[in-house]
Amino acid sequence: MKKMLLSILLVGLILFTGCENKEQTINDAMKEYTTDYYETYIKGKNLGIDIPEITVANLKAAIERDYDMKKLEDCTDSSYATLILDNDENIKSIELHMNCK
């Protein structure tokens, strides 16, 4: 009985840890890619954008950069990151709004 209970707990722990790692990988990739996208396509271009929102679709359409979209393949194109900027147009924080499987 103890072996069965320990086995169930171990499997549950492995599944829980695996899901968290996938979510963290997605979040890290989105933060990295949106920061690079902002620096490449938006910052300093005087586009009049106060609070930039960068979607997965924007990343897929990027022509000057080649992002590894395999990390975001389980996310919808409408998943996005909102960039909070300071007065000098530097990124203070990134809020993720991800819709992934």
Backbone as CSV, one residue per row, in Angstrom:
resi,resn,N_x,N_y,N_z,CA_x,CA_y,CA_z,C_x,C_y,C_z
1,MET,0.819,-1.184,0.000,0.000,0.000,0.000,0.870,1.258,0.000
2,LYS,1.935,1.239,0.825,2.825,2.395,0.882,3.538,2.617,-0.445
3,LYS,3.933,1.538,-1.095,4.618,1.657,-2.381,3.693,2.274,-3.421
4,MET,2.440,1.853,-3.405,1.480,2.384,-4.372,1.248,3.875,-4.125
5,LEU,1.096,4.266,-2.881,0.895,5.666,-2.529,2.114,6.505,-2.919
6,LEU,3.301,6.002,-2.637,4.526,6.700,-3.018,4.650,6.818,-4.532
7,SER,4.273,5.783,-5.242,4.314,5.814,-6.711,3.376,6.889,-7.255
8,ILE,2.179,6.958,-6.714,1.199,7.960,-7.152,1.712,9.368,-6.860
9,LEU,2.271,9.574,-5.686,2.829,10.878,-5.329,3.994,11.257,-6.239
10,LEU,4.831,10.305,-6.558,5.973,10.560,-7.426,5.526,10.947,-8.826
11,VAL,4.568,10.221,-9.366,4.040,10.536,-10.699,3.397,11.919,-10.694
12,GLY,2.634,12.232,-9.665,2.007,13.550,-9.549,3.036,14.660,-9.476
13,LEU,4.094,14.436,-8.726,5.159,15.430,-8.609,5.857,15.652,-9.944
14,ILE,6.120,14.585,-10.655,6.770,14.692,-11.967,5.875,15.461,-12.940
15,LEU,4.596,15.145,-12.966,3.672,15.844,-13.859,3.550,17.314,-13.500
16,PHE,3.455,17.620,-12.222,3.339,19.001,-11.770,4.588,19.794,-12.119
17,THR,5.753,19.230,-11.885,7.016,19.904,-12.181,7.176,20.107,-13.684
18,GLY,6.810,19.136,-14.477,6.907,19.242,-15.928,6.050,20.361,-16.479
19,CYS,4.846,20.526,-15.985,3.950,21.585,-16.442,4.497,22.952,-16.076
20,GLU,5.028,23.084,-14.890,5.571,24.368,-14.466,6.777,24.742,-15.311
21,ASN,7.626,23.783,-15.653,8.794,24.066,-16.466,8.392,24.533,-17.859
22,LYS,7.354,23.931,-18.444,6.885,24.328,-19.766,6.359,25.753,-19.726
23,GLU,5.562,26.069,-18.712,5.019,27.421,-18.576,6.141,28.434,-18.391
24,GLN,7.139,28.095,-17.600,8.266,28.999,-17.370,9.054,29.198,-18.657
25,THR,9.243,28.136,-19.442,9.940,28.237,-20.720,9.196,29.180,-21.666
26,ILE,7.873,29.042,-21.725,7.057,29.917,-22.567,7.174,31.365,-22.108
27,ASN,7.051,31.594,-20.808,7.136,32.954,-20.273,8.503,33.581,-20.523
28,ASP,9.557,32.822,-20.292,10.906,33.337,-20.519,11.132,33.680,-21.991
29,ALA,10.678,32.806,-22.887,10.834,33.049,-24.319,10.055,34.286,-24.739
30,MET,8.817,34.422,-24.269,8.004,35.572,-24.646,8.623,36.866,-24.146
31,LYS,9.133,36.876,-22.924,9.781,38.081,-22.397,11.024,38.433,-23.212
32,GLU,11.833,37.438,-23.519,13.048,37.666,-24.302,12.714,38.201,-25.696
33,TYR,11.769,37.551,-26.361,11.414,37.926,-27.728,10.741,39.293,-27.788
34,THR,9.853,39.593,-26.830,9.182,40.885,-26.872,10.148,42.023,-26.562
35,THR,11.101,41.784,-25.681,12.110,42.800,-25.405,12.920,43.086,-26.663
36,ASP,13.362,42.039,-27.339,14.127,42.213,-28.572,13.273,42.870,-29.661
37,TYR,12.026,42.449,-29.784,11.117,43.017,-30.786,10.936,44.513,-30.533
38,TYR,10.713,44.879,-29.271,10.550,46.289,-28.913,11.796,47.093,-29.288
39,GLU,12.960,46.580,-28.925,14.214,47.284,-29.218,14.446,47.416,-30.726
40,THR,14.053,46.412,-31.497,14.290,46.400,-32.938,13.267,47.209,-33.723
41,TYR,12.003,47.082,-33.377,10.936,47.629,-34.222,10.224,48.868,-33.679
42,ILE,10.272,49.106,-32.377,9.436,50.169,-31.813,10.232,51.296,-31.167
43,LYS,11.182,50.970,-30.309,11.885,51.985,-29.525,12.580,53.008,-30.424
44,GLY,12.343,54.275,-30.106,13.007,55.357,-30.812,12.445,55.662,-32.192
45,LYS,11.382,54.998,-32.590,10.812,55.207,-33.927,9.723,56.281,-33.920
46,ASN,9.397,56.829,-32.741,8.394,57.880,-32.594,7.060,57.467,-33.213
47,LEU,6.586,56.287,-32.838,5.336,55.756,-33.367,4.118,56.201,-32.557
48,GLY,4.337,56.906,-31.461,3.238,57.383,-30.639,2.553,56.294,-29.831
49,ILE,3.261,55.233,-29.512,2.701,54.126,-28.731,3.112,54.312,-27.277
50,ASP,2.120,54.528,-26.408,2.411,54.732,-24.989,2.672,53.423,-24.251
51,ILE,1.817,52.443,-24.513,1.938,51.141,-23.862,1.931,50.077,-24.954
52,PRO,3.109,49.688,-25.421,3.166,48.706,-26.513,2.644,47.330,-26.088
53,GLU,1.900,46.703,-26.987,1.471,45.319,-26.832,2.013,44.543,-28.024
54,ILE,2.748,43.490,-27.734,3.370,42.680,-28.778,2.762,41.286,-28.719
55,THR,2.184,40.847,-29.828,1.513,39.556,-29.889,2.439,38.483,-30.459
56,VAL,2.043,37.245,-30.295,2.757,36.130,-30.912,2.725,36.298,-32.430
57,ALA,1.612,36.797,-32.961,1.504,37.042,-34.402,2.537,38.066,-34.861
58,ASN,2.795,39.106,-34.055,3.839,40.086,-34.387,5.205,39.414,-34.487
59,LEU,5.474,38.514,-33.554,6.768,37.823,-33.547,6.922,36.932,-34.776
60,LYS,5.825,36.265,-35.165,5.871,35.398,-36.349,6.112,36.202,-37.618
61,ALA,5.585,37.428,-37.657,5.684,38.261,-38.851,6.987,39.068,-38.916
62,ALA,7.797,39.007,-37.877,9.038,39.784,-37.847,9.952,39.367,-38.990
63,ILE,10.436,40.353,-39.738,11.290,40.034,-40.887,12.770,40.301,-40.609
64,GLU,13.062,41.170,-39.647,14.458,41.462,-39.326,15.031,40.491,-38.298
65,ARG,14.175,39.731,-37.653,14.601,38.775,-36.617,14.004,37.414,-36.915
66,ASP,14.668,36.385,-36.398,14.167,35.019,-36.569,14.011,34.415,-35.178
67,TYR,12.795,34.503,-34.633,12.527,33.987,-33.295,12.195,32.499,-33.371
68,ASP,12.616,31.750,-32.346,12.346,30.317,-32.269,10.903,30.111,-31.814
69,MET,9.991,30.048,-32.771,8.573,29.969,-32.456,8.157,28.594,-31.937
70,LYS,9.057,27.615,-31.951,8.735,26.293,-31.393,8.408,26.404,-29.901
71,LYS,9.052,27.358,-29.228,8.796,27.544,-27.804,7.395,28.087,-27.546
72,LEU,6.806,28.756,-28.548,5.494,29.361,-28.393,4.430,28.689,-29.259
73,GLU,4.733,27.514,-29.799,3.823,26.866,-30.739,2.487,26.460,-30.117
74,ASP,2.427,26.281,-28.814,1.181,25.910,-28.151,0.354,27.131,-27.731
75,CYS,0.797,28.326,-28.126,0.111,29.561,-27.754,-0.624,30.139,-28.960
76,THR,-1.744,30.786,-28.696,-2.502,31.409,-29.776,-1.768,32.637,-30.290
77,ASP,-2.063,33.012,-31.535,-1.444,34.208,-32.121,-1.849,35.477,-31.378
78,SER,-2.976,35.438,-30.695,-3.437,36.622,-29.969,-2.847,36.727,-28.559
79,SER,-2.057,35.756,-28.136,-1.344,35.875,-26.866,-0.412,37.074,-26.980
80,TYR,-0.304,37.857,-25.900,0.489,39.072,-26.019,1.192,39.448,-24.724
81,ALA,2.132,40.374,-24.880,2.843,40.949,-23.749,2.633,42.457,-23.779
82,THR,2.338,43.024,-22.631,2.209,44.467,-22.494,3.494,44.980,-21.856
83,LEU,4.113,45.968,-22.486,5.362,46.527,-21.982,5.068,47.818,-21.217
84,ILE,5.545,47.893,-20.001,5.426,49.102,-19.190,6.755,49.840,-19.317
85,LEU,6.690,51.090,-19.796,7.899,51.856,-20.087,8.095,52.990,-19.088
86,ASP,9.347,53.414,-18.934,9.625,54.605,-18.138,9.613,55.824,-19.070
87,ASN,9.959,56.978,-18.554,9.924,58.214,-19.352,10.953,58.228,-20.479
88,ASP,11.980,57.416,-20.374,13.027,57.353,-21.407,12.786,56.220,-22.402
89,GLU,11.587,55.655,-22.406,11.192,54.566,-23.291,11.933,53.256,-23.022
90,ASN,12.444,53.090,-21.816,13.066,51.827,-21.415,12.004,50.954,-20.749
91,ILE,12.136,49.651,-20.904,11.166,48.715,-20.337,11.360,48.614,-18.829
92,LYS,10.291,48.920,-18.085,10.300,48.756,-16.627,9.835,47.367,-16.246
93,SER,8.778,46.895,-16.929,8.259,45.559,-16.643,7.474,45.056,-17.852
94,ILE,7.228,43.755,-17.838,6.482,43.096,-18.910,5.368,42.281,-18.269
95,GLU,4.136,42.527,-18.726,2.981,41.761,-18.257,2.571,40.805,-19.365
96,LEU,2.555,39.525,-19.062,2.203,38.514,-20.053,0.724,38.158,-19.983
97,HIS,0.120,38.000,-21.148,-1.276,37.589,-21.275,-1.286,36.441,-22.278
98,MET,-0.881,35.272,-21.787,-0.663,34.126,-22.661,-1.863,33.178,-22.624
99,ASN,-2.240,32.709,-23.798,-3.291,31.714,-23.942,-2.658,30.499,-24.617
100,CYS,-2.189,29.572,-23.793,-1.436,28.407,-24.298,-2.086,27.125,-23.791
101,LYS,-1.825,26.051,-24.523,-2.347,24.731,-24.142,-1.553,24.159,-23.012
